[in-house]
C-alpha cells in the first residue's frame, strides 16, 4: 500500500484534499459543533445583512463540489485554481476574525492554518499543468500546520479556542490551558524542524504520533472534524515514507533552482 502511494502521489493527495473539503463541507451543513467557528469567520468578512449560517450552507455546496472535482481530476487547471482562491478567502476571514478579537494585525497563525492545503493544491497544479513534481511543497505544507497550531496554542499569532475545546474532552478543565500551552511548544518545535529540513524525516515520524491522537479526539468530537483532520494524518504518513519530500532544505526550496 505504501509503495502504491509513493508511485501515485497526485492521486494520494487528491484523496487527501477530497477529505479536507468534504469534512469542511459537512461542518458547514451543521453536522459538527465547529459550525460556530465557521459562522464567526463569515461574520468577520460578510456585510451585516447577510445571514452567516445561510452562507455556510452555500459554501457547503462549494466545498463538496470541489472535493469531488479534485478527486476525479476534472479540469485541474481551473478546479485547483478555484480551490486555492477559496482557501485564500478563508485565510483572510481567519485573519479578520483574529483582528476583530485581539485588535492586532499579527494573526499569522490563522493564515498558516490554510497554507498546508494551498501548498498541496500547488503541488497538484505543478504536476497536472506543468508536469513538474515539487515534493518539498508537501513537507513545507505539513510544517505550516504544526507552526500554526503551535503558535496559536502558545497564545501567539492565532486563536486557540478550538484547541482548548478539543482538549477538554480528555483533560480536566483546570489543566486544559497548561496542556494546550505545552502542546504548543512541542508543535512549534516539530514545525521548525520540518520546515527547515533539519532532521525533518524524523520530526515527521514523531508528528504522526501526535496526529493519530488529534484525529482520534476529532472523531470523538464530531465525525466531520475527524474526516477533515484525517487528511493531515495521511499527508504526514506520505511525507514520512517518501524521502523525496526531504531532499531540499528551506533555502533550496525557495531558491530558483529546481
GUDO-392976 format. One line per field, with one value per atom (N, C-alpha, C): residue number from 1; atom name; x, y, z. Coordinates in steps of 0.05 Angstrom, whole numbers, plus 5000, padded with zeros to 4 digits. Layout:
! residues N
pos	NUM/... .
site	CA/... .
x	X/... .
y	Y/... .
z	Z/... .
! end
This chain:
! residues 258
pos	1/1/1/2/2/2/3/3/3/4/4/4/5/5/5/6/6/6/7/7/7/8/8/8/9/9/9/10/10/10/11/11/11/12/12/12/13/13/13/14/14/14/15/15/15/16/16/16/17/17/17/18/18/18/19/19/19/20/20/20/21/21/21/22/22/22/23/23/23/24/24/24/25/25/25/26/26/26/27/27/27/28/28/28/29/29/29/30/30/30/31/31/31/32/32/32/33/33/33/34/34/34/35/35/35/36/36/36/37/37/37/38/38/38/39/39/39/40/40/40/41/41/41/42/42/42/43/43/43/44/44/44/45/45/45/46/46/46/47/47/47/48/48/48/49/49/49/50/50/50/51/51/51/52/52/52/53/53/53/54/54/54/55/55/55/56/56/56/57/57/57/58/58/58/59/59/59/60/60/60/61/61/61/62/62/62/63/63/63/64/64/64/65/65/65/66/66/66/67/67/67/68/68/68/69/69/69/70/70/70/71/71/71/72/72/72/73/73/73/74/74/74/75/75/75/76/76/76/77/77/77/78/78/78/79/79/79/80/80/80/81/81/81/82/82/82/83/83/83/84/84/84/85/85/85/86/86/86/87/87/87/88/88/88/89/89/89/90/90/90/91/91/91/92/92/92/93/93/93/94/94/94/95/95/95/96/96/96/97/97/97/98/98/98/99/99/99/100/100/100/101/101/101/102/102/102/103/103/103/104/104/104/105/105/105/106/106/106/107/107/107/108/108/108/109/109/109/110/110/110/111/111/111/112/112/112/113/113/113/114/114/114/115/115/115/116/116/116/117/117/117/118/118/118/119/119/119/120/120/120/121/121/121/122/122/122/123/123/123/124/124/124/125/125/125/126/126/126/127/127/127/128/128/128/129/129/129/130/130/130/131/131/131/132/132/132/133/133/133/134/134/134/135/135/135/136/136/136/137/137/137/138/138/138/139/139/139/140/140/140/141/141/141/142/142/142/143/143/143/144/144/144/145/145/145/146/146/146/147/147/147/148/148/148/149/149/149/150/150/150/151/151/151/152/152/152/153/153/153/154/154/154/155/155/155/156/156/156/157/157/157/158/158/158/159/159/159/160/160/160/161/161/161/162/162/162/163/163/163/164/164/164/165/165/165/166/166/166/167/167/167/168/168/168/169/169/169/170/170/170/171/171/171/172/172/172/173/173/173/174/174/174/175/175/175/176/176/176/177/177/177/178/178/178/179/179/179/180/180/180/181/181/181/182/182/182/183/183/183/184/184/184/185/185/185/186/186/186/187/187/187/188/188/188/189/189/189/190/190/190/191/191/191/192/192/192/193/193/193/194/194/194/195/195/195/196/196/196/197/197/197/198/198/198/199/199/199/200/200/200/201/201/201/202/202/202/203/203/203/204/204/204/205/205/205/206/206/206/207/207/207/208/208/208/209/209/209/210/210/210/211/211/211/212/212/212/213/213/213/214/214/214/215/215/215/216/216/216/217/217/217/218/218/218/219/219/219/220/220/220/221/221/221/222/222/222/223/223/223/224/224/224/225/225/225/226/226/226/227/227/227/228/228/228/229/229/229/230/230/230/231/231/231/232/232/232/233/233/233/234/234/234/235/235/235/236/236/236/237/237/237/238/238/238/239/239/239/240/240/240/241/241/241/242/242/242/243/243/243/244/244/244/245/245/245/246/246/246/247/247/247/248/248/248/249/249/249/250/250/250/251/251/251/252/252/252/253/253/253/254/254/254/255/255/255/256/256/256/257/257/257/258/258/258 .
site	N/CA/C/N/CA/C/N/CA/C/N/CA/C/N/CA/C/N/CA/C/N/CA/C/N/CA/C/N/CA/C/N/CA/C/N/CA/C/N/CA/C/N/CA/C/N/CA/C/N/CA/C/N/CA/C/N/CA/C/N/CA/C/N/CA/C/N/CA/C/N/CA/C/N/CA/C/N/CA/C/N/CA/C/N/CA/C/N/CA/C/N/CA/C/N/CA/C/N/CA/C/N/CA/C/N/CA/C/N/CA/C/N/CA/C/N/CA/C/N/CA/C/N/CA/C/N/CA/C/N/CA/C/N/CA/C/N/CA/C/N/CA/C/N/CA/C/N/CA/C/N/CA/C/N/CA/C/N/CA/C/N/CA/C/N/CA/C/N/CA/C/N/CA/C/N/CA/C/N/CA/C/N/CA/C/N/CA/C/N/CA/C/N/CA/C/N/CA/C/N/CA/C/N/CA/C/N/CA/C/N/CA/C/N/CA/C/N/CA/C/N/CA/C/N/CA/C/N/CA/C/N/CA/C/N/CA/C/N/CA/C/N/CA/C/N/CA/C/N/CA/C/N/CA/C/N/CA/C/N/CA/C/N/CA/C/N/CA/C/N/CA/C/N/CA/C/N/CA/C/N/CA/C/N/CA/C/N/CA/C/N/CA/C/N/CA/C/N/CA/C/N/CA/C/N/CA/C/N/CA/C/N/CA/C/N/CA/C/N/CA/C/N/CA/C/N/CA/C/N/CA/C/N/CA/C/N/CA/C/N/CA/C/N/CA/C/N/CA/C/N/CA/C/N/CA/C/N/CA/C/N/CA/C/N/CA/C/N/CA/C/N/CA/C/N/CA/C/N/CA/C/N/CA/C/N/CA/C/N/CA/C/N/CA/C/N/CA/C/N/CA/C/N/CA/C/N/CA/C/N/CA/C/N/CA/C/N/CA/C/N/CA/C/N/CA/C/N/CA/C/N/CA/C/N/CA/C/N/CA/C/N/CA/C/N/CA/C/N/CA/C/N/CA/C/N/CA/C/N/CA/C/N/CA/C/N/CA/C/N/CA/C/N/CA/C/N/CA/C/N/CA/C/N/CA/C/N/CA/C/N/CA/C/N/CA/C/N/CA/C/N/CA/C/N/CA/C/N/CA/C/N/CA/C/N/CA/C/N/CA/C/N/CA/C/N/CA/C/N/CA/C/N/CA/C/N/CA/C/N/CA/C/N/CA/C/N/CA/C/N/CA/C/N/CA/C/N/CA/C/N/CA/C/N/CA/C/N/CA/C/N/CA/C/N/CA/C/N/CA/C/N/CA/C/N/CA/C/N/CA/C/N/CA/C/N/CA/C/N/CA/C/N/CA/C/N/CA/C/N/CA/C/N/CA/C/N/CA/C/N/CA/C/N/CA/C/N/CA/C/N/CA/C/N/CA/C/N/CA/C/N/CA/C/N/CA/C/N/CA/C/N/CA/C/N/CA/C/N/CA/C/N/CA/C/N/CA/C/N/CA/C/N/CA/C/N/CA/C/N/CA/C/N/CA/C/N/CA/C/N/CA/C/N/CA/C/N/CA/C/N/CA/C/N/CA/C/N/CA/C/N/CA/C/N/CA/C/N/CA/C/N/CA/C/N/CA/C/N/CA/C/N/CA/C/N/CA/C/N/CA/C/N/CA/C/N/CA/C/N/CA/C/N/CA/C/N/CA/C/N/CA/C/N/CA/C/N/CA/C/N/CA/C/N/CA/C/N/CA/C/N/CA/C/N/CA/C/N/CA/C/N/CA/C/N/CA/C/N/CA/C/N/CA/C/N/CA/C/N/CA/C/N/CA/C/N/CA/C/N/CA/C/N/CA/C/N/CA/C/N/CA/C/N/CA/C/N/CA/C/N/CA/C/N/CA/C/N/CA/C/N/CA/C/N/CA/C/N/CA/C/N/CA/C/N/CA/C/N/CA/C/N/CA/C/N/CA/C/N/CA/C/N/CA/C/N/CA/C/N/CA/C/N/CA/C/N/CA/C/N/CA/C .
x	5017/5000/5017/5039/5056/5070/5078/5091/5071/5046/5025/5022/5023/5021/5044/5069/5092/5094/5082/5081/5059/5039/5017/5012/5032/5028/5006/5001/4980/4952/4948/4923/4920/4941/4940/4932/4944/4939/4913/4903/4876/4856/4861/4844/4845/4869/4872/4856/4858/4842/4812/4805/4777/4767/4782/4775/4772/4792/4792/4767/4761/4738/4712/4711/4687/4681/4702/4698/4689/4702/4695/4666/4658/4630/4610/4616/4597/4595/4617/4615/4596/4599/4582/4552/4547/4519/4509/4523/4515/4516/4535/4538/4560/4570/4591/4588/4595/4595/4614/4633/4652/4639/4614/4599/4600/4602/4603/4627/4650/4674/4670/4658/4654/4636/4616/4598/4613/4631/4647/4665/4677/4694/4679/4655/4639/4630/4623/4614/4637/4662/4685/4689/4677/4683/4657/4634/4610/4596/4582/4565/4544/4536/4518/4491/4479/4453/4453/4477/4478/4479/4461/4460/4484/4502/4526/4519/4498/4491/4481/4466/4457/4482/4501/4525/4541/4541/4554/4542/4515/4502/4509/4512/4520/4549/4566/4594/4597/4579/4579/4577/4560/4558/4584/4597/4623/4644/4645/4664/4661/4637/4632/4637/4630/4635/4665/4680/4709/4721/4711/4721/4719/4696/4691/4707/4708/4722/4752/4763/4792/4797/4780/4784/4784/4765/4763/4778/4795/4813/4798/4777/4762/4774/4784/4795/4813/4835/4851/4861/4868/4878/4859/4833/4813/4802/4799/4789/4808/4834/4854/4858/4856/4858/4835/4811/4788/4791/4800/4803/4824/4846/4866/4855/4840/4828/4809/4793/4774/4789/4811/4826/4839/4848/4858/4837/4812/4790/4785/4787/4783/4806/4830/4853/4849/4838/4832/4811/4791/4770/4781/4799/4812/4828/4843/4859/4841/4818/4799/4787/4780/4769/4789/4814/4835/4837/4836/4838/4815/4790/4767/4769/4780/4780/4803/4826/4850/4859/4846/4854/4883/4892/4920/4921/4941/4944/4961/4971/4991/4978/4956/4942/4953/4980/4992/4986/4981/4974/4948/4930/4904/4908/4929/4936/4951/4969/4985/4968/4945/4928/4918/4915/4905/4928/4952/4975/4980/4977/4981/4964/4938/4920/4927/4935/4943/4968/4987/5012/5007/4989/4982/4969/4952/4940/4961/4980/5001/5017/5023/5037/5022/4996/4980/4979/4977/4976/5002/5025/5050/5051/5042/5044/5024/5000/4979/4982/4990/4991/5019/5040/5067/5084/5073/5087/5113/5111/5133/5124/5141/5135/5153/5142/5157/5150/5164/5157/5161/5180/5186/5162/5144/5120/5102/5102/5086/5097/5123/5135/5131/5134/5131/5102/5083/5055/5049/5060/5056/5068/5091/5105/5087/5074/5057/5034/5024/5002/5011/5035/5045/5053/5065/5072/5047/5026/5001/4988/4986/4975/4992/5018/5036/5036/5038/5039/5012/4990/4963/4960/4969/4966/4982/5004/5020/5008/4986/4973/4985/5000/5013/5002/4996/4991/4965/4949/4925/4906/4883/4862/4864/4864/4867/4841/4818/4793/4787/4791/4785/4803/4828/4847/4838/4829/4820/4795/4777/4752/4758/4777/4783/4797/4814/4829/4812/4790/4772/4759/4761/4749/4765/4790/4807/4822/4824/4839/4821/4825/4809/4810/4788/4785/4807/4815/4834/4862/4867/4893/4894/4871/4869/4888/4888/4905/4934/4943/4971/4977/4959/4963/4966/4948/4948/4974/4983/5007/5032/5034/5058/5056/5032/5030/5038/5033/5041/5071/5086/5115/5125/5114/5123/5115/5091/5082/5100/5107/5124/5152/5163/5189/5188/5168/5165/5162/5146/5142/5168/5185/5210/5229/5230/5247/5238/5212/5201/5206/5200/5202/5231/5250/5277/5291/5279/5292/5312/5316/5335/5322/5332/5320/5290/5282/5253/5240/5254/5243/5235/5253/5247/5226/5227/5207/5179/5177/5152/5141/5159/5151/5141/5153/5143/5116/5114/5089/5065/5070/5049/5036/5052/5042/5022/5029/5012/4986/4989/4966/4946/4956/4938/4921/4933/4918/4898/4906/4888/4865/4870/4848/4829/4839/4821/4803/4815/4799/4778/4787/4769/4745/4749/4726/4708/4720/4704/4687/4698/4684/4661/4667/4646/4659/4645/4657/4667/4654/4665/4693/4697/4723/4744/4736/4755/4762/4742/4747/4767/4762/4779/4808/4812/4839/4852/4836/4848/4866/4860/4877/4905/4907/4933/4949/4935/4949/4959/4943/4951/4974/4973/4995/5021/5019/5043/5054/5036/5045/5061/5050/5064/5091/5092/5117/5137/5128/5146/5159/5146/5156/5169/5165/5177/5200/5224/5248/5251/5237/5238/5227/5209/5198/5219/5241/5262/5288/5287/5311/5321/5305/5313/5308/5329/5324/5309/5302/5285/5297/5324/5337/5336/5341/5339/5311/5291/5263/5253/5263/5254/5273/5294/5312/5299/5311/5301/5310/5328/5338/5318/5313/5293/5306 .
y	4976/5000/5025/5025/5048/5054/5032/5036/5046/5038/5048/5078/5088/5116/5132/5122/5137/5136/5115/5115/5132/5140/5156/5179/5197/5218/5237/5242/5260/5249/5223/5211/5211/5205/5204/5231/5253/5279/5291/5281/5288/5276/5252/5240/5255/5264/5279/5305/5319/5344/5338/5315/5307/5305/5293/5290/5318/5335/5362/5378/5379/5395/5382/5355/5341/5347/5344/5349/5378/5396/5424/5429/5416/5419/5408/5385/5373/5390/5403/5422/5445/5455/5477/5469/5443/5434/5429/5439/5439/5410/5394/5367/5365/5389/5390/5416/5415/5439/5461/5452/5471/5491/5487/5506/5534/5535/5560/5577/5563/5577/5587/5571/5579/5604/5604/5628/5653/5650/5672/5682/5663/5671/5687/5678/5692/5719/5721/5747/5767/5757/5776/5789/5777/5788/5795/5784/5789/5815/5828/5851/5842/5859/5852/5840/5850/5839/5809/5799/5771/5752/5732/5712/5693/5692/5675/5646/5637/5609/5601/5618/5612/5612/5630/5630/5604/5593/5567/5545/5546/5525/5527/5552/5556/5546/5553/5545/5514/5501/5472/5460/5472/5462/5465/5488/5493/5473/5469/5451/5422/5412/5385/5382/5403/5403/5402/5419/5419/5393/5380/5355/5334/5333/5313/5320/5346/5354/5349/5354/5348/5319/5303/5274/5262/5270/5258/5273/5293/5307/5320/5334/5347/5375/5380/5405/5416/5403/5410/5439/5449/5477/5496/5494/5512/5504/5479/5469/5476/5470/5475/5505/5521/5550/5560/5551/5559/5551/5526/5516/5533/5541/5557/5585/5597/5623/5622/5601/5597/5595/5580/5578/5604/5620/5646/5663/5661/5675/5667/5641/5631/5641/5642/5652/5682/5697/5726/5728/5710/5711/5704/5684/5677/5700/5714/5737/5759/5763/5784/5779/5753/5745/5751/5744/5750/5780/5795/5824/5835/5825/5834/5827/5803/5792/5805/5807/5816/5844/5857/5884/5885/5864/5862/5851/5861/5852/5827/5817/5795/5767/5763/5737/5718/5715/5699/5670/5660/5631/5625/5644/5639/5637/5650/5646/5620/5614/5590/5564/5566/5542/5533/5552/5545/5539/5546/5542/5513/5493/5465/5458/5464/5456/5472/5497/5513/5501/5493/5482/5454/5439/5413/5417/5438/5445/5454/5470/5479/5455/5436/5412/5398/5394/5381/5398/5424/5442/5439/5440/5437/5410/5389/5363/5360/5370/5366/5385/5410/5431/5434/5433/5439/5413/5391/5365/5367/5381/5383/5372/5357/5346/5358/5376/5390/5379/5358/5343/5360/5379/5394/5411/5417/5432/5417/5391/5375/5377/5375/5377/5405/5425/5453/5457/5446/5448/5436/5412/5399/5415/5427/5444/5467/5480/5503/5495/5471/5462/5461/5451/5450/5477/5494/5521/5537/5534/5548/5539/5512/5501/5508/5507/5512/5541/5560/5588/5597/5587/5594/5582/5557/5545/5560/5572/5588/5616/5621/5647/5669/5660/5679/5676/5698/5698/5685/5674/5660/5654/5644/5638/5609/5604/5577/5565/5578/5568/5540/5534/5507/5486/5494/5475/5468/5489/5485/5468/5473/5458/5428/5422/5395/5381/5396/5384/5378/5393/5389/5361/5347/5320/5300/5306/5286/5298/5325/5338/5352/5350/5365/5395/5408/5436/5454/5448/5465/5462/5440/5435/5439/5446/5448/5468/5492/5513/5507/5494/5486/5465/5446/5425/5437/5456/5468/5484/5498/5514/5496/5474/5457/5442/5435/5423/5443/5469/5489/5491/5487/5486/5463/5439/5416/5419/5428/5432/5452/5474/5494/5483/5467/5455/5436/5419/5399/5414/5435/5451/5463/5474/5486/5465/5441/5420/5412/5409/5400/5421/5447/5467/5473/5471/5476/5453/5429/5405/5393/5404/5393/5371/5346/5322/5320/5331/5333/5306/5285/5259/5248/5250/5240/5257/5283/5301/5294/5287/5279/5253/5234/5209/5214/5232/5239/5253/5270/5284/5265/5243/5224/5214/5210/5200/5220/5246/5267/5269/5267/5269/5246/5222/5200/5207/5219/5227/5249/5269/5291/5281/5262/5252/5236/5221/5206/5225/5247/5267/5280/5285/5298/5281/5256/5238/5236/5237/5236/5262/5284/5309/5310/5303/5303/5291/5273/5259/5277/5300/5317/5328/5334/5344/5322/5297/5274/5270/5272/5269/5291/5315/5338/5333/5326/5323/5297/5278/5253/5259/5280/5288/5296/5310/5317/5292/5273/5248/5233/5230/5216/5230/5257/5272/5267/5267/5261/5234/5214/5187/5187/5200/5201/5214/5237/5253/5237/5220/5204/5181/5172/5149/5156/5181/5189/5208/5198/5215/5238/5237/5259/5285/5282/5306/5321/5307/5318/5324/5325/5328/5357/5376/5404/5417/5432/5447/5472/5489/5512/5532/5536/5554/5544/5518/5506/5506/5502/5501/5527/5549/5575/5589/5575/5586/5581/5593/5590/5564/5550/5525/5502/5485/5464/5440 .
z	5000/5000/5000/5016/5017/4990/4977/4950/4930/4933/4915/4918/4943/4949/4937/4940/4930/4900/4888/4858/4847/4863/4854/4874/4877/4897/4890/4865/4857/4865/4860/4867/4897/4912/4941/4952/4942/4952/4942/4919/4911/4931/4941/4961/4987/4995/5019/5017/4995/4991/4990/4979/4980/5008/5026/5054/5067/5061/5073/5065/5040/5031/5039/5038/5047/5076/5093/5122/5127/5113/5115/5107/5085/5076/5095/5107/5126/5151/5159/5182/5174/5150/5141/5139/5138/5138/5166/5186/5214/5226/5216/5226/5248/5256/5276/5292/5318/5334/5323/5306/5295/5276/5270/5254/5267/5293/5308/5299/5295/5286/5258/5241/5213/5212/5228/5229/5238/5258/5266/5244/5229/5207/5186/5179/5159/5170/5195/5206/5205/5205/5205/5178/5156/5130/5114/5122/5107/5116/5098/5107/5126/5145/5166/5156/5134/5126/5118/5111/5101/5125/5124/5145/5143/5163/5160/5160/5173/5172/5144/5131/5104/5085/5090/5074/5078/5103/5108/5091/5089/5073/5043/5034/5006/5002/5020/5018/5021/5035/5037/5009/4992/4965/4950/4954/4941/4951/4977/4989/4977/4977/4968/4938/4923/4894/4889/4903/4899/4908/4929/4938/4915/4902/4881/4855/4849/4824/4826/4850/4854/4854/4867/4869/4841/4824/4798/4776/4785/4767/4743/4749/4729/4724/4700/4692/4714/4721/4744/4744/4720/4719/4732/4725/4735/4763/4767/4793/4816/4811/4831/4836/4815/4818/4835/4830/4845/4875/4879/4906/4921/4908/4921/4928/4910/4915/4938/4939/4961/4988/4988/5013/5021/5002/5008/5021/5011/5023/5052/5057/5084/5102/5091/5107/5114/5095/5101/5122/5121/5141/5169/5170/5195/5206/5189/5198/5207/5193/5201/5228/5233/5259/5281/5277/5297/5302/5281/5283/5300/5294/5309/5338/5344/5371/5388/5375/5390/5384/5364/5355/5348/5334/5326/5297/5282/5254/5252/5274/5274/5276/5262/5263/5243/5242/5221/5223/5247/5250/5236/5235/5221/5191/5181/5153/5149/5167/5164/5166/5180/5182/5154/5135/5109/5089/5096/5077/5070/5089/5080/5057/5058/5036/5010/5013/4990/4977/4993/4982/4970/4982/4970/4942/4940/4915/4895/4903/4885/4876/4893/4886/4863/4866/4846/4820/4823/4800/4783/4796/4782/4767/4780/4768/4745/4748/4728/4704/4709/4688/4677/4694/4685/4683/4692/4692/4708/4731/4750/4777/4790/4816/4837/4854/4874/4901/4909/4933/4958/4958/4982/4990/4971/4978/4998/4996/5014/5043/5045/5072/5084/5068/5078/5086/5071/5078/5105/5110/5136/5158/5153/5173/5181/5162/5169/5186/5183/5201/5229/5234/5262/5272/5255/5264/5271/5255/5261/5287/5290/5315/5339/5335/5358/5367/5348/5356/5368/5356/5367/5395/5399/5426/5447/5438/5457/5462/5449/5453/5436/5415/5397/5369/5356/5327/5318/5337/5329/5352/5345/5364/5373/5399/5409/5422/5417/5429/5420/5395/5385/5397/5402/5414/5443/5457/5485/5485/5467/5466/5461/5443/5436/5460/5474/5496/5520/5523/5546/5546/5524/5522/5539/5544/5558/5582/5583/5604/5623/5649/5669/5663/5666/5658/5670/5695/5708/5696/5681/5669/5639/5627/5598/5586/5597/5586/5588/5609/5611/5590/5586/5566/5538/5532/5506/5502/5523/5522/5516/5531/5527/5501/5492/5465/5444/5449/5430/5428/5450/5449/5431/5436/5420/5391/5385/5357/5343/5356/5344/5337/5356/5352/5328/5328/5306/5279/5279/5255/5245/5263/5255/5243/5255/5244/5216/5213/5187/5165/5171/5151/5142/5161/5154/5140/5143/5131/5150/5174/5193/5209/5204/5216/5211/5187/5181/5178/5169/5166/5194/5213/5240/5254/5249/5260/5250/5224/5213/5225/5230/5242/5271/5285/5312/5309/5289/5285/5281/5268/5263/5289/5309/5335/5347/5345/5356/5339/5312/5294/5298/5304/5309/5333/5353/5377/5371/5355/5347/5330/5312/5295/5312/5331/5350/5365/5376/5390/5372/5347/5328/5321/5317/5311/5336/5360/5384/5387/5377/5378/5358/5333/5311/5286/5272/5250/5228/5221/5200/5207/5233/5242/5239/5245/5241/5212/5195/5166/5157/5165/5158/5166/5192/5202/5194/5185/5175/5151/5136/5114/5123/5145/5156/5163/5176/5184/5159/5139/5115/5101/5101/5089/5104/5131/5147/5141/5139/5132/5106/5086/5060/5062/5075/5078/5094/5112/5129/5113/5091/5077/5050/5041/5015/5020/5018/5024/5004/4982/4962/4974/4994/5007/5023/5029/5047/5032/5006/4990/4989/4997/4997/5024/5033/5057/5050/5070/5064/5045/5046/5028/4999/4995/4969/4958/4976/4968/4956/4968/4959/4940/4931/4911/4883/4863/4836/4823/4836/4825/4830/4811/4814/4828 .
! end
